[in-house]
Amino acid sequence: MTNQSKLSAASPDGTYELLLGPLIPEYVADTLFASHTPIMRRITAGQCFGECGHPRRQRDMSLQSFMSRAMAVDHLYISHQILALSIVPANQVSVKGHPLVKVIGTIKPCGPWGKILIVDLESQHPPSKLYARSIKTIYDDESTFTVVTWDYIITPTPCPGG
């Protein structure tokens, strides 16, 4: 058995191509990953990092404080940098008939948790995955999603999750 999210072996520069989450409708990907979105601006600027574990709300943390924490990356938990994003046709359609796409990320393990990610990516067992950290905003019965980053999540997790 191989790691299901890894699409290729590490390149000579230490980067990996990973499937970032499940297949999504093409029209959703076009909206979430348009060039003007904050996530794409961070990737283009070389400033998109992910953590080992999603941030967790602490007992004494206000909702506003937690939202601020969720929108930021804590350098103590960095495990990788997202260098590029590709949207690739999956040659499948959704239940509603919409074309589906794969979101593929080029990542480079780095930071305090990068070595653990490398070991996991090079192992022969799942479940190394990068999962989207997103924020849903509801305004006047309309909702939007903002992708903040993708975090490295494994089960059971040795990651503290901020």
C-alpha positions in Angstrom: 0.0 0.0 0.0 1.3 3.5 -0.8 0.5 6.9 0.5 -2.7 7.8 -1.4 -2.2 11.6 -1.4 1.3 11.6 -2.8 1.3 11.7 -6.6 5.1 11.5 -7.1 8.3 10.8 -5.3 10.2 13.7 -3.9 11.9 15.8 -6.6 15.6 16.6 -6.4 14.7 20.0 -4.8 12.7 18.2 -2.0 9.3 19.1 -3.2 6.3 16.7 -3.5 3.1 16.8 -5.5 0.1 16.0 -3.4 -3.6 15.7 -4.0 -5.1 18.4 -1.7 -8.4 17.0 -0.5 -11.4 15.5 -2.4 -12.5 16.1 -5.9 -14.5 19.4 -6.2 -16.7 20.9 -8.9 -14.8 22.9 -11.4 -17.0 26.0 -10.9 -16.1 25.9 -7.2 -12.4 25.6 -7.9 -12.6 28.5 -10.4 -14.0 30.7 -7.6 -11.9 29.5 -4.7 -8.6 29.6 -6.6 -9.0 32.6 -8.9 -5.7 34.6 -9.2 -7.1 37.5 -7.1 -8.0 35.4 -4.0 -5.9 35.7 -0.9 -4.8 32.1 -1.0 -3.4 32.4 -4.6 -1.7 35.7 -3.8 0.1 34.1 -0.8 1.1 31.1 -3.0 2.4 33.4 -5.8 4.3 35.5 -3.2 5.9 32.4 -1.7 4.1 33.1 1.6 1.7 30.1 1.9 2.6 27.8 4.8 0.7 25.0 6.5 0.7 23.6 10.0 0.9 20.2 11.5 -2.7 20.0 12.8 -5.5 22.5 12.4 -5.7 25.3 15.0 -7.9 24.4 18.0 -10.1 26.7 20.0 -8.9 26.9 23.6 -11.4 27.0 26.4 -10.7 30.6 27.4 -10.5 31.8 23.8 -13.2 34.2 22.4 -14.7 33.5 19.1 -13.0 36.6 17.7 -9.6 35.4 19.0 -10.1 32.0 17.6 -11.1 33.4 14.2 -7.9 35.5 14.2 -5.9 32.4 15.1 -7.6 30.3 12.3 -6.8 33.0 9.7 -3.1 32.9 10.6 -0.3 30.3 10.5 1.7 29.9 13.7 5.4 29.5 13.0 5.8 27.0 15.9 3.7 24.4 14.0 4.8 24.9 10.3 5.3 21.7 8.5 5.3 22.7 4.8 5.2 25.5 2.3 2.8 25.4 -0.6 4.7 26.5 -3.7 2.1 26.0 -6.5 -1.4 24.9 -7.1 -2.8 23.1 -10.2 -6.4 22.4 -11.1 -6.6 19.2 -13.1 -9.7 17.7 -14.7 -10.7 14.5 -12.9 -12.7 13.1 -15.8 -15.7 12.6 -13.5 -18.9 14.5 -12.9 -20.7 15.2 -9.7 -24.2 13.9 -8.9 -25.6 17.1 -10.3 -23.6 16.7 -13.5 -20.9 19.3 -12.8 -17.3 18.4 -14.0 -15.0 17.6 -11.1 -11.4 18.6 -10.7 -8.4 17.6 -8.6 -6.6 20.2 -6.7 -2.9 19.4 -6.8 -0.3 21.2 -4.7 3.4 21.3 -5.0 4.7 21.4 -1.4 8.1 21.5 0.3 8.3 20.2 3.9 9.9 22.8 6.2 9.7 24.3 9.6 9.6 22.5 13.0 7.3 19.7 11.8 8.7 19.3 8.3 10.9 16.3 9.1 7.9 14.4 10.4 6.0 15.2 7.2 8.9 13.9 5.1 9.0 10.6 7.1 5.3 10.2 6.7 5.4 11.0 3.0 8.1 8.5 2.4 6.4 5.8 4.4 4.4 3.1 2.8 1.2 3.6 4.7 -1.5 6.2 4.6 -2.9 8.5 6.0 -0.7 11.6 5.2 -3.1 14.2 4.0 -3.2 17.9 3.6 -6.7 19.2 4.5 -8.0 22.6 3.7 -8.4 25.1 6.5 -11.3 27.2 5.3 -13.6 29.8 6.7 -17.3 30.0 5.9 -18.9 33.4 5.9 -22.7 33.8 5.8 -24.1 37.2 4.9 -27.7 37.8 3.8 -28.4 34.1 3.3 -25.4 33.7 1.0 -22.3 31.9 2.1 -18.7 32.1 0.8 -15.7 30.0 1.6 -12.2 31.3 2.0 -9.3 28.8 1.9 -6.6 29.9 4.4 -4.1 27.1 3.8 -3.9 23.3 3.8 -2.7 21.7 7.1 -1.0 18.4 7.5 -3.4 16.1 9.3 -2.7 12.5 10.3 -4.7 10.1 12.5 -3.7 9.5 15.2 -1.9 12.8 15.2 1.4 13.6 16.9 0.7 17.2 15.8 -0.2 19.7 18.5 -2.5 21.7 16.2 -1.7 25.1 17.6 
